[in-house]
Amino acid sequence: MSQMRAVLIKDEKGPIENLYLGDITKPSPGSGQVLVKIKAFGLNRMDIIQRNGAYPVPPGASEILGVEFSGTISEIGPNVSGWQIGDEVLGLAGGGAYAEYIVVHDRLVIKKPAHLSWVEAASIPENFLTAYQALIVIAELKEGESALIHAGASGVGVAAIQMARTYGAKNVIATASTEEKLEWLLSIPNGATHAVNYKTQDFAREVKRITGGKGVNVVIDFVGQSHWHKNIDSLAVDGRMTMLATLSGGEVSKVNLMQILYKRLRIQGSTLRSRSQEYQEDLVQRFKHDLLDKVSGSQGDTALRTYIHKVYPWTEIQDAHRCMESNMNSGKIICEIL
């Protein structure tokens, strides 16, 4: 059987030093699937969690890290229409993107816009689809409402901030951990209208000040435990919160359920990777219809832009993971397969 290179994990889990390039069997597309030769792939926080053995891989998904990529279609399986060998695409996967080739369902890939580079295209699927799902599909942000976006300088955070502005939000309040990140989020086109340092400021108090005491209509949270009480305090009556991760922990003490009751709050958790194939396919098609043509590179002139913090050759995957673990990035970390 044909072989390919992929980023593997010694002992199947462990520290950064366990990542290495090795040889595995090259996959073949089945019914409704295409084989993509990968040009670039994006890093996500879930990759670190999975590498450490704490992120459950969905049934049937590859154990190889990576859920987003760009590349060219090299093989087409049975019962696939609308694609040709050589088509340039970007796509979403349940895993397997840290490799030379990946098999994916044909409705989870999107034709790469010609104006986007391979690196820019690889930064879109997980970030923009997660932001779109959390902000628009689940939280149903409406024109004139206010939103609080945590982890504002992360890939998903930057996408959500721009998306909120695109959908007509009145106030888009971003949180981050350094003044450099806050200044950057305020400076980018279609960036945050307000920025708060969650380490040195009480973001709930700042939200109340900015909104004249009303609070925000939508909160997008990745942090969990340490932000819970202030998130609830920040929400307006009939507010909605989408929870995407629990980076600070998943257990909260002394929860006041009365606030949820009397504010009529709606709180929903979501992990895109665990969703059904049908759900993901529908989300991809909705995003393609609603927003894809509004996405450009960082020097573009569209409402949504991709921001790349740093690009690594995939031979330096350990350094790429160190960069993400340092939490110093503003924008996306990408690896190129050279």
Secondary structure, 3 states (H helix, E strand, C coil): CCEEEEEEEHHHCCCHHHEEEEEEECCCCCCCEEEEEEEEEECCHHHHHHHCCCCCCCCCCCCCCCCEEEEEEEEECCCCCCCCCCCEEEEECCCCCCECEEEEEHHHEEECCCCCCHHHHHCCHHHHHHHHHHHHHHCCCCCCCEEEECCCCCHHHHHHHHHHHHCCCCEEEEEECCHHHHHHHHHCCCCCCEEEECCCCCHHHHHHHHCCCCCEEEEEECCCHHHHHHHHHHEEEEEEEEECCCCCCCCCCCCCHHHHHHHCCEEEECCHHHCCHHHHHHHHHHHHHHCHHHEECCCCCCCEECCEEEEEEHHHHHHHHHHHHHCCCCCEEEEECC
